[in-house]
Amino acid sequence: MNPIREAIVLPAIFLTVILCGGFRLGAAVSLIPPSLTALVLAVPLVGLLVRSGAIAVPALLHGSRGALENISGAVVLATVFGAAAQAVNLVLPDAGLLHAAFAIFVFCQLLTIGAGRMDRVATLRALLVLFGSLFVLRFIVVEALYAPGGGMLQRLLTTLMSGASLGGISYQSNAPATGYIAFFTLVLFFVGLILLPRPLTLALVRRSGPPGHALRSTFSLMLMVSLAAAIACRQKADQGSETPAAAEPGSAPKPAALVTAAQRTAALRAARIWQPPPVSISRAALGSNPSGPGSFNEDDVPECRLVVKGMGGTTPKFDCELPGPDIVRVKYGRGNPELHAEIAATRLLSALGFGADRMYVVKKVRCAGCTVFPFQSLKCLAETGLEKACFPGGIDYKSVSEFEHVSIERRLEGRRIESTPDQGWAFYEIDQVDAGAGGSPRPHVDALKLLAVVIAHWDNKAENQRLFCPPGGDLPDGGCSKPFAILQDLGGSFGPTKLDLHNWRSTPVWVDPRSCLVSMKHMPWGGATFPDTRISEEGRLFLLSLLEQLSAAQLRDLFAGARVESSEGITAEGRQPAAWAAAFLDKVRQIREAGPCTPRGI
């Protein structure tokens, strides 16, 4: 093998596989790294290639080779491993039971191929069949099964699979461009394996020249090729992400509930983040259900009528109509940590003066028209439209089902301010709030960010926050005189991931307490919409002034009222309200001892 192939061609091939293997085109373009599963499976895969001679290590690393040659060989081996991990990652579904099933299948097949002790050609042929089969299963069979806009049979099959696995089997389909890039990537991976040096050959030959000259030239060329490969992959992603030009204004009327993008931007700039709570913080009853109109007592057994409406997410829930009519959302499920986390988080935010929906604990709920698993039935009906299949015998409002371990959610009244459905707001947008435009001052915005870090609100995708117009704030032009921005879905808080005392307690508030830098990059989704940010000194002191009004007794009541003592799936210590209160007070201590915070821009 000549030096150009080893030093330039092979690293360029495998780097391209690493880059393009992470390409996904769905609702947006993303380049994802190999999953932990793929990294683990890459170890036996590379071991199999080494044992069969497909990767000849002595031809790349050997005592008879010079330092430059061995460095080049090490680069090839490193890129081979990365490409192998990304190739495995490419053919595995990204999450769920399908991800686990495919991974187990790959592991078993690698063991089977390794048991045969095949030579280089036979091993490469077996791996080609394995990866080709997985490519067909994922990018042809599964993609076709879960592609949007399918027929009735397709929707019925996917719903039956989801129902049989209690929601475990799910799949997020990708755009066709993802399949084309995946095919190209796998072909390139095997081309690279074929071009690797054969056993008992030395890839590079020594050349005379000034010391270090060859090393500098080699790495310069490798850097140039790597940059070119990255640019090429990025161009492919950009081409796949092109969307049709926006329609001319007035070509299609917007739904009545939506506003223009300019109106939403204006509302966000004028949004309020905090307002003085109606009850002083030190007197807030955090262990009881919220008071006021429409409240429930802990021993109530509300009776309601099922509202037929599609449900998203993973937490079992359904909308139910109380007499009045009065529609509430019921969340249920024994051992579901989201119920307890959301109760504690919403009560805390409301007591401090930040916006949050109201969550009530009740003894049980009686639902007319519900099946035993209404969440799955509603998802089935939304997917297939087959009422009698999803609700055996049809929806029967004379039949009543009871649900224990429930919470009832009442959303704060007001019109959602969105220019697209379920738009919400992202944390990287919240800096647009401007006191000069009528919005909250900067300390209030920073206090909300810091509080989100304290409670570990890692599931902060935009639809989990809400911008709305309270009653009385509507303007004739569709605007709002007093918009309010709140955290909407807090079921994933007090983790990561959900209601996990050990992880929550061991996660520090600050990345750097001297400069007041906070981050959620270490949490699931890499921080989601929450960018690394520095909290202002005014924001730190404002939140501290609120939190220090809470007593240890109030915090114990908060977690006792959220019923952590009856929660399943957490440690024994995690069922003790006092342990949660102590961990919370330690978070307050970290805020108190930080700073003075560095001013913005320094």
MARMARVEX-223189 format. One line per field, with one value per residue (C-alpha): residue number from 1; z, x, y. Coordinates in nm, 3 decimals, padded with zeros to 5 digits, always signed. Example, Ala and Ser with C-alpha at 12.3 -4.5 7.8 and 13.67 -1.06 7.14 Angstrom:
MARMARVEX-223189
nr	c(1_2)
Z	c(+00.780_+00.714)
X	c(+01.230_+01.367)
Y	c(-00.450_-00.106)
END
This chain:
MARMARVEX-223189
nr	c(1_2_3_4_5_6_7_8_9_10_11_12_13_14_15_16_17_18_19_20_21_22_23_24_25_26_27_28_29_30_31_32_33_34_35_36_37_38_39_40_41_42_43_44_45_46_47_48_49_50_51_52_53_54_55_56_57_58_59_60_61_62_63_64_65_66_67_68_69_70_71_72_73_74_75_76_77_78_79_80_81_82_83_84_85_86_87_88_89_90_91_92_93_94_95_96_97_98_99_100_101_102_103_104_105_106_107_108_109_110_111_112_113_114_115_116_117_118_119_120_121_122_123_124_125_126_127_128_129_130_131_132_133_134_135_136_137_138_139_140_141_142_143_144_145_146_147_148_149_150_151_152_153_154_155_156_157_158_159_160_161_162_163_164_165_166_167_168_169_170_171_172_173_174_175_176_177_178_179_180_181_182_183_184_185_186_187_188_189_190_191_192_193_194_195_196_197_198_199_200_201_202_203_204_205_206_207_208_209_210_211_212_213_214_215_216_217_218_219_220_221_222_223_224_225_226_227_228_229_230_231_232_233_234_235_236_237_238_239_240_241_242_243_244_245_246_247_248_249_250_251_252_253_254_255_256_257_258_259_260_261_262_263_264_265_266_267_268_269_270_271_272_273_274_275_276_277_278_279_280_281_282_283_284_285_286_287_288_289_290_291_292_293_294_295_296_297_298_299_300_301_302_303_304_305_306_307_308_309_310_311_312_313_314_315_316_317_318_319_320_321_322_323_324_325_326_327_328_329_330_331_332_333_334_335_336_337_338_339_340_341_342_343_344_345_346_347_348_349_350_351_352_353_354_355_356_357_358_359_360_361_362_363_364_365_366_367_368_369_370_371_372_373_374_375_376_377_378_379_380_381_382_383_384_385_386_387_388_389_390_391_392_393_394_395_396_397_398_399_400_401_402_403_404_405_406_407_408_409_410_411_412_413_414_415_416_417_418_419_420_421_422_423_424_425_426_427_428_429_430_431_432_433_434_435_436_437_438_439_440_441_442_443_444_445_446_447_448_449_450_451_452_453_454_455_456_457_458_459_460_461_462_463_464_465_466_467_468_469_470_471_472_473_474_475_476_477_478_479_480_481_482_483_484_485_486_487_488_489_490_491_492_493_494_495_496_497_498_499_500_501_502_503_504_505_506_507_508_509_510_511_512_513_514_515_516_517_518_519_520_521_522_523_524_525_526_527_528_529_530_531_532_533_534_535_536_537_538_539_540_541_542_543_544_545_546_547_548_549_550_551_552_553_554_555_556_557_558_559_560_561_562_563_564_565_566_567_568_569_570_571_572_573_574_575_576_577_578_579_580_581_582_583_584_585_586_587_588_589_590_591_592_593_594_595_596_597_598_599_600_601_602)
Z	c(+00.000_-00.085_+00.173_+00.019_+00.075_+00.440_+00.539_+00.345_+00.170_+00.456_+00.729_+00.491_+00.418_+00.782_+00.896_+00.632_+00.765_+01.119_+01.006_+00.761_+00.977_+01.223_+00.963_+01.043_+00.857_+01.023_+01.145_+01.145_+01.037_+01.305_+01.326_+01.622_+01.783_+01.830_+02.113_+02.409_+02.268_+01.936_+02.110_+02.308_+01.998_+01.806_+02.041_+01.935_+01.576_+01.558_+01.750_+01.492_+01.208_+01.378_+01.444_+01.086_+00.942_+00.792_+01.016_+01.009_+01.314_+01.247_+00.907_+01.077_+01.410_+01.415_+01.554_+01.206_+01.111_+01.187_+01.431_+01.152_+01.007_+01.342_+01.406_+01.070_+01.148_+01.485_+01.316_+01.078_+01.366_+01.562_+01.266_+01.193_+01.544_+01.519_+01.179_+01.309_+01.600_+01.370_+01.120_+01.400_+01.524_+01.174_+01.149_+01.504_+01.569_+01.787_+02.096_+02.251_+02.236_+01.868_+01.956_+02.218_+01.988_+01.701_+01.938_+02.081_+01.727_+01.622_+01.930_+01.873_+01.505_+01.586_+01.831_+01.566_+01.301_+01.548_+01.647_+01.287_+01.284_+00.924_+00.716_+00.598_+00.287_+00.457_+00.753_+00.534_+00.335_+00.653_+00.787_+00.454_+00.475_+00.839_+00.779_+00.451_+00.627_+00.908_+00.655_+00.476_+00.805_+00.936_+00.631_+00.417_+00.635_+00.958_+00.780_+00.551_+00.847_+01.040_+00.749_+00.782_+00.558_+00.542_+00.496_+00.745_+00.761_+00.835_+01.118_+01.261_+01.266_+01.436_+01.692_+01.773_+01.819_+02.047_+02.248_+02.285_+02.417_+02.634_+02.425_+02.426_+02.050_+01.879_+01.598_+01.468_+01.090_+00.887_+00.551_+00.248_+00.224_+00.547_+00.381_+00.080_+00.300_+00.514_+00.207_+00.085_+00.433_+00.468_+00.120_+00.201_+00.530_+00.352_+00.082_+00.357_+00.511_+00.175_+00.123_+00.458_+00.427_+00.412_+00.687_+00.690_+00.478_+00.584_+00.461_+00.450_+00.339_+00.496_+00.306_+00.351_+00.429_+00.698_+01.045_+01.106_+00.747_+00.658_+00.984_+00.920_+00.563_+00.663_+00.931_+00.713_+00.439_+00.688_+00.830_+00.485_+00.388_+00.719_+00.673_+00.317_+00.433_+00.704_+00.453_+00.208_+00.473_+00.584_+00.227_+00.197_+00.517_+00.397_+00.064_+00.243_+00.474_+00.204_+00.244_-00.004_-00.003_+00.224_+00.069_-00.018_+00.253_+00.232_+00.020_+00.304_+00.606_+00.945_+01.206_+01.427_+01.739_+01.589_+01.571_+01.335_+01.406_+01.466_+01.723_+01.906_+01.911_+02.051_+02.316_+02.418_+02.455_+02.676_+02.875_+03.251_+03.420_+03.787_+03.988_+04.363_+04.493_+04.646_+04.971_+05.125_+05.061_+05.428_+05.479_+05.166_+05.239_+05.010_+05.142_+05.035_+04.706_+04.560_+04.684_+04.478_+04.231_+04.100_+04.375_+04.498_+04.837_+04.879_+04.970_+04.675_+04.419_+04.112_+03.853_+03.494_+03.133_+02.889_+02.628_+02.305_+02.216_+02.097_+02.359_+02.308_+02.524_+02.740_+03.067_+03.079_+03.078_+02.940_+02.936_+03.132_+03.151_+03.493_+03.538_+03.435_+03.175_+03.314_+03.136_+03.332_+03.252_+03.455_+03.484_+03.629_+03.686_+03.991_+04.012_+03.766_+03.906_+03.683_+03.892_+04.211_+04.045_+03.870_+04.185_+04.382_+04.103_+04.021_+04.387_+04.439_+04.137_+04.220_+04.581_+04.467_+04.218_+03.893_+03.667_+03.675_+03.616_+03.915_+04.010_+04.254_+04.439_+04.480_+04.618_+04.284_+03.966_+03.819_+03.441_+03.231_+02.888_+02.984_+02.919_+03.165_+02.957_+02.823_+02.721_+02.488_+02.359_+02.272_+02.095_+01.905_+01.799_+01.687_+01.474_+01.318_+01.357_+01.447_+01.750_+01.803_+01.777_+02.018_+02.253_+02.258_+02.177_+02.115_+02.360_+02.628_+02.864_+03.082_+03.167_+03.444_+03.523_+03.841_+03.858_+04.169_+04.197_+04.000_+03.978_+03.817_+03.617_+03.566_+03.332_+03.403_+03.208_+02.902_+02.527_+02.401_+02.201_+01.919_+01.551_+01.493_+01.679_+02.009_+01.966_+02.328_+02.395_+02.422_+02.686_+02.422_+02.334_+02.683_+02.670_+02.429_+02.727_+02.754_+03.049_+02.809_+02.612_+02.926_+03.007_+03.328_+03.429_+03.370_+03.731_+03.703_+03.379_+03.529_+03.842_+03.632_+03.452_+03.781_+03.930_+03.623_+03.696_+04.066_+03.997_+03.699_+03.437_+03.170_+02.953_+02.843_+02.477_+02.359_+02.389_+02.761_+02.819_+02.741_+02.644_+02.700_+02.741_+03.071_+03.073_+03.014_+02.825_+02.467_+02.225_+01.914_+01.677_+01.826_+02.058_+02.436_+02.693_+02.966_+02.826_+03.073_+03.017_+03.235_+03.266_+03.154_+03.177_+03.482_+03.506_+03.436_+03.719_+04.038_+03.854_+03.617_+03.498_+03.705_+04.083_+04.155_+04.492_+04.456_+04.118_+04.200_+04.526_+04.371_+04.078_+04.169_+04.088_+03.933_+03.680_+03.816_+04.134_+04.109_+03.770_+03.828_+03.516_+03.487_+03.239_+03.161_+02.908_+03.144_+03.159_+02.907_+02.562_+02.627_+02.786_+02.518_+02.462_+02.768_+02.663_+02.902_+03.062_+03.333_+03.591_+03.686_+04.046_+04.062_+03.936_+04.190_+04.479_+04.366_+04.357_+04.684_+04.848_+04.747_+04.840_+05.181_+05.285_+05.267_+05.591_+05.628_+05.749_+05.435_+05.216_+05.401_+05.350_+04.979_+04.915_+05.155_+04.974_+04.645_+04.799_+04.748_+05.034_+04.812_+04.494_+04.331_+04.132_+04.370_+04.658_+05.015_+05.108_+04.814_+04.984_+05.283_+05.255_+05.507_+05.281_+04.988_+05.206_+05.319_+04.958_+04.861_+05.142_+05.022_+04.678_+04.849_+05.030_+04.700_+04.563_+04.879_+04.874_+04.503_+04.342_+04.337_+03.984_+03.693_+03.502_+03.159_+02.880_+03.105)
X	c(+00.000_+00.129_+00.159_-00.119_-00.379_-00.286_-00.220_-00.501_-00.751_-00.835_-00.870_-01.078_-01.309_-01.362_-01.400_-01.666_-01.845_-01.826_-01.969_-02.236_-02.334_-02.488_-02.706_-03.078_-03.340_-03.681_-03.856_-03.507_-03.155_-02.931_-02.589_-02.590_-02.292_-02.283_-02.500_-02.350_-02.498_-02.321_-01.988_-02.022_-02.113_-01.823_-01.579_-01.673_-01.714_-01.359_-01.230_-01.390_-01.227_-00.888_-00.908_-01.011_-00.729_-00.959_-00.778_-00.411_-00.272_+00.096_+00.068_-00.022_+00.164_+00.495_+00.845_+00.995_+00.798_+00.917_+00.750_+00.571_+00.444_+00.313_+00.140_-00.031_-00.133_-00.274_-00.484_-00.624_-00.714_-00.881_-01.091_-01.182_-01.322_-01.517_-01.655_-01.753_-01.944_-02.121_-02.206_-02.369_-02.544_-02.676_-02.867_-03.007_-03.335_-03.257_-03.462_-03.719_-03.770_-03.679_-03.337_-03.289_-03.417_-03.189_-02.890_-02.947_-02.979_-02.648_-02.468_-02.591_-02.496_-02.147_-02.101_-02.223_-01.986_-01.697_-01.766_-01.714_-01.349_-01.376_-01.103_-01.093_-01.309_-01.572_-01.593_-01.641_-01.905_-02.091_-02.078_-02.201_-02.503_-02.565_-02.547_-02.737_-03.019_-03.031_-03.036_-03.334_-03.517_-03.469_-03.471_-03.718_-03.946_-03.964_-03.951_-04.234_-04.436_-04.405_-04.400_-04.660_-04.964_-04.999_-05.317_-05.554_-05.367_-05.041_-05.193_-05.363_-05.038_-04.838_-05.111_-05.135_-04.758_-04.762_-05.055_-04.912_-04.586_-04.763_-04.605_-04.257_-04.248_-04.238_-04.035_-03.969_-03.960_-03.699_-03.707_-03.604_-03.273_-03.164_-03.190_-02.985_-02.710_-02.719_-02.676_-02.384_-02.225_-02.246_-02.103_-01.818_-01.753_-01.708_-01.498_-01.268_-01.249_-01.156_-00.883_-00.717_-00.370_-00.348_-00.174_+00.206_+00.254_+00.388_+00.178_+00.427_+00.786_+01.042_+01.147_+01.441_+01.392_+01.431_+01.320_+00.954_+00.887_+00.689_+00.495_+00.388_+00.289_+00.091_-00.110_-00.169_-00.314_-00.524_-00.663_-00.751_-00.928_-01.117_-01.240_-01.342_-01.536_-01.712_-01.808_-01.935_-02.152_-02.283_-02.376_-02.568_-02.754_-02.830_-02.960_-03.182_-03.319_-03.433_-03.797_-04.035_-04.048_-04.305_-04.642_-04.737_-04.926_-05.295_-05.257_-05.390_-05.575_-05.422_-05.625_-05.815_-05.620_-05.283_-05.121_-04.860_-04.491_-04.456_-04.739_-04.583_-04.243_-04.403_-04.585_-04.266_-04.081_-04.363_-04.407_-04.419_-04.211_-04.291_-04.562_-04.608_-04.783_-05.130_-05.010_-04.676_-04.416_-04.354_-04.725_-04.781_-04.940_-04.726_-04.857_-05.218_-05.401_-05.418_-05.716_-05.957_-06.237_-06.248_-06.026_-06.039_-05.980_-05.739_-06.027_-06.250_-06.361_-06.456_-06.686_-06.638_-06.706_-06.426_-06.338_-06.238_-05.913_-05.576_-05.299_-04.925_-04.621_-04.559_-04.741_-05.081_-05.349_-05.688_-05.917_-06.237_-06.548_-06.684_-07.040_-07.056_-06.917_-06.566_-06.283_-05.974_-05.679_-05.635_-05.291_-05.270_-05.043_-04.903_-04.527_-04.523_-04.265_-04.395_-04.711_-04.516_-04.252_-04.509_-04.714_-04.408_-04.269_-04.595_-04.671_-04.319_-04.329_-04.675_-04.578_-04.270_-04.470_-04.370_-04.644_-04.747_-05.060_-05.251_-05.211_-05.450_-05.417_-05.743_-05.832_-05.951_-06.135_-06.441_-06.451_-06.759_-06.660_-06.303_-06.150_-05.903_-05.624_-05.779_-05.446_-05.366_-05.725_-05.715_-05.381_-05.517_-05.826_-05.617_-05.396_-05.658_-05.999_-06.138_-06.354_-06.477_-06.125_-05.971_-06.270_-06.406_-06.773_-06.744_-06.735_-06.989_-07.059_-07.267_-06.952_-06.742_-06.376_-06.201_-05.844_-05.633_-05.289_-05.409_-05.358_-05.586_-05.445_-05.615_-05.433_-05.412_-05.684_-05.583_-05.536_-05.217_-05.001_-04.851_-04.778_-04.756_-04.937_-04.777_-04.504_-04.443_-04.114_-03.756_-03.508_-03.277_-03.563_-03.636_-03.365_-03.595_-03.810_-03.757_-03.853_-03.862_-04.139_-04.343_-04.187_-04.024_-03.688_-03.372_-03.337_-03.674_-03.570_-03.240_-03.420_-03.646_-03.343_-03.170_-03.482_-03.512_-03.160_-03.236_-03.534_-03.355_-03.616_-03.417_-03.718_-03.748_-03.840_-04.040_-04.382_-04.315_-04.324_-04.626_-04.678_-05.039_-05.267_-05.462_-05.832_-05.884_-05.560_-05.682_-05.642_-05.858_-05.566_-05.498_-05.223_-05.212_-05.168_-05.021_-04.872_-04.734_-04.458_-04.466_-04.318_-04.592_-04.487_-04.271_-04.305_-03.936_-03.811_-03.619_-03.385_-03.232_-03.421_-03.742_-03.780_-03.438_-03.312_-02.959_-02.889_-03.071_-02.884_-02.544_-02.591_-02.446_-02.636_-02.334_-02.076_-01.870_-02.010_-01.771_-01.896_-02.246_-02.230_-02.512_-02.557_-02.781_-02.545_-02.487_-02.859_-03.070_-03.100_-02.778_-02.966_-03.239_-03.329_-03.134_-02.796_-02.507_-02.560_-02.428_-02.680_-02.664_-02.593_-02.935_-03.102_-02.918_-03.009_-03.371_-03.425_-03.236_-03.466_-03.762_-03.618_-03.493_-03.851_-03.928_-03.884_-03.767_-04.116_-04.274_-04.034_-04.110_-04.480_-04.414_-04.272_-04.509_-04.802_-04.657_-04.681_-04.320_-04.372_-04.599_-04.394_-04.243_-03.924_-03.713_-03.485_-03.606_-03.440_-03.618_-03.947_-03.859_-03.985_-03.722_-03.441_-03.583_-03.618_-03.254_-03.137_-03.341_-03.194_-02.848_-02.936_-03.034_-02.700_-02.514_-02.701_-02.626_-02.253_-02.201_-02.095_-02.077_-02.178_-01.976_-02.164_-02.292_-02.040_-01.735)
Y	c(+00.000_+00.344_+00.622_+00.833_+00.562_+00.511_+00.870_+01.040_+00.812_+00.574_+00.842_+01.054_+00.760_+00.667_+01.029_+01.077_+00.768_+00.913_+01.246_+01.129_+00.833_+01.076_+01.249_+01.250_+01.449_+01.458_+01.770_+01.926_+01.835_+01.689_+01.525_+01.286_+01.109_+00.730_+00.607_+00.422_+00.101_+00.156_+00.223_-00.100_-00.304_-00.151_-00.329_-00.688_-00.571_-00.433_-00.734_-00.961_-00.766_-00.786_-01.160_-01.236_-01.025_-00.763_-00.515_-00.609_-00.433_-00.535_-00.367_-00.040_-00.057_-00.244_-00.209_-00.210_+00.101_+00.449_+00.689_+00.872_+00.547_+00.425_+00.758_+00.728_+00.370_+00.473_+00.741_+00.478_+00.244_+00.524_+00.631_+00.266_+00.228_+00.554_+00.455_+00.110_+00.267_+00.513_+00.237_+00.037_+00.351_+00.411_+00.083_+00.094_+00.280_+00.578_+00.484_+00.254_-00.121_-00.131_+00.010_-00.263_-00.540_-00.437_-00.410_-00.758_-00.895_-00.731_-00.862_-01.218_-01.207_-01.080_-01.367_-01.613_-01.478_-01.482_-01.843_-01.949_-01.833_-01.721_-01.562_-01.201_-01.241_-01.458_-01.219_-00.914_-01.101_-01.199_-00.843_-00.708_-00.938_-00.836_-00.461_-00.490_-00.675_-00.421_-00.136_-00.293_-00.352_+00.001_+00.227_+00.034_-00.179_+00.026_+00.363_+00.256_+00.130_+00.456_+00.701_+00.980_+00.978_+00.601_+00.407_+00.251_-00.082_+00.096_+00.301_-00.007_-00.206_+00.069_+00.128_-00.244_-00.260_+00.046_-00.088_-00.438_-00.294_-00.030_+00.244_+00.088_+00.029_+00.363_+00.513_+00.863_+00.843_+01.031_+01.202_+00.988_+01.176_+01.006_+00.665_+00.772_+00.914_+00.598_+00.376_+00.587_+00.577_+00.199_+00.146_+00.383_+00.198_-00.136_+00.026_+00.149_-00.199_-00.348_-00.089_-00.162_-00.320_-00.697_-00.894_-00.914_-00.604_-00.267_+00.019_+00.307_+00.320_+00.544_+00.848_+01.071_+01.436_+01.697_+01.576_+01.645_+01.750_+01.437_+01.454_+01.812_+01.735_+01.428_+01.602_+01.906_+01.689_+01.492_+01.815_+01.944_+01.622_+01.607_+01.963_+01.886_+01.578_+01.779_+02.049_+01.785_+01.622_+01.959_+02.045_+01.720_+01.801_+02.152_+02.020_+01.771_+02.037_+02.275_+02.363_+02.521_+02.897_+03.052_+03.120_+03.472_+03.658_+03.587_+03.274_+03.056_+03.190_+03.117_+02.932_+03.173_+03.066_+03.162_+03.503_+03.639_+03.588_+03.963_+03.958_+03.665_+03.839_+04.153_+03.949_+03.771_+04.102_+04.233_+03.911_+03.901_+03.633_+03.694_+03.865_+03.898_+03.585_+03.637_+03.475_+03.566_+03.296_+03.226_+03.151_+02.938_+02.599_+02.382_+02.054_+02.116_+02.144_+02.496_+02.694_+02.901_+02.833_+02.478_+02.340_+01.979_+01.823_+01.533_+01.297_+01.395_+01.137_+01.345_+01.194_+01.302_+01.211_+01.118_+01.380_+01.207_+01.381_+01.254_+01.249_+01.289_+01.227_+00.921_+00.998_+00.823_+01.092_+01.190_+01.492_+01.459_+01.678_+01.762_+01.894_+02.254_+02.183_+02.196_+02.010_+01.904_+01.680_+01.362_+01.205_+00.858_+00.561_+00.387_+00.431_+00.723_+00.970_+01.251_+01.285_+01.354_+01.574_+01.793_+01.845_+01.957_+02.178_+02.359_+02.431_+02.563_+02.797_+02.927_+02.999_+03.193_+03.404_+03.234_+03.106_+02.740_+02.537_+02.404_+02.037_+01.867_+01.539_+01.346_+01.005_+00.866_+00.963_+00.793_+00.833_+00.753_+00.623_+00.532_+00.193_+00.043_+00.203_+00.524_+00.679_+00.389_+00.382_+00.753_+00.717_+00.418_+00.613_+00.912_+00.686_+00.459_+00.623_+00.277_+00.345_-00.010_-00.152_+00.098_+00.109_-00.248_-00.222_+00.151_+00.440_+00.357_+00.645_+00.413_+00.222_+00.378_+00.309_+00.414_+00.542_+00.568_+00.730_+01.030_+01.403_+01.660_+01.948_+02.283_+02.514_+02.884_+03.056_+03.250_+03.243_+03.080_+03.318_+03.113_+03.166_+02.788_+02.507_+02.398_+02.657_+02.748_+02.926_+02.811_+02.923_+03.065_+03.305_+03.431_+03.698_+03.884_+03.985_+04.358_+04.579_+04.874_+04.701_+04.630_+04.294_+04.178_+04.324_+04.124_+03.999_+03.824_+03.653_+03.538_+03.420_+03.196_+03.051_+02.982_+02.826_+02.599_+02.477_+02.429_+02.202_+02.038_+02.129_+01.942_+01.850_+02.212_+02.175_+02.473_+02.309_+02.251_+02.629_+02.848_+03.211_+03.314_+03.611_+03.613_+03.704_+04.075_+04.121_+04.069_+04.358_+04.417_+04.353_+04.008_+04.131_+04.116_+04.391_+04.167_+03.843_+03.591_+03.331_+03.018_+02.671_+02.435_+02.068_+01.999_+01.621_+01.566_+01.785_+01.700_+01.468_+01.394_+01.214_+01.222_+01.254_+01.105_+01.230_+01.093_+01.251_+01.574_+01.619_+01.542_+01.781_+02.122_+02.440_+02.612_+02.513_+02.804_+02.965_+03.261_+03.376_+03.226_+03.010_+02.753_+02.472_+02.176_+02.017_+01.723_+01.645_+01.448_+01.604_+01.800_+02.086_+02.093_+02.461_+02.582_+02.731_+02.780_+03.121_+03.349_+03.460_+03.826_+03.922_+04.090_+03.772_+03.556_+03.783_+03.813_+03.436_+03.397_+03.652_+03.437_+03.098_+03.209_+03.282_+02.909_+02.717_+02.359_+02.267_+02.413_+02.215_+01.893_+01.966_+02.032_+01.687_+01.515_+01.677_+01.551_+01.204_+01.102_+00.855_+00.645_+00.679_+00.373_+00.352_+00.562_+00.471_+00.435_+00.764_+00.925_+00.849_+01.067_+01.427_+01.539_+01.414_+01.612_+01.923_+01.893_+01.860_+02.166_+02.373_+02.275_+02.416_+02.741_+02.741_+02.706_+03.008_+03.209_+03.131_+03.201_+03.527_+03.816_+03.728_+03.862_+04.132_+04.036_+04.055_+04.031)
END
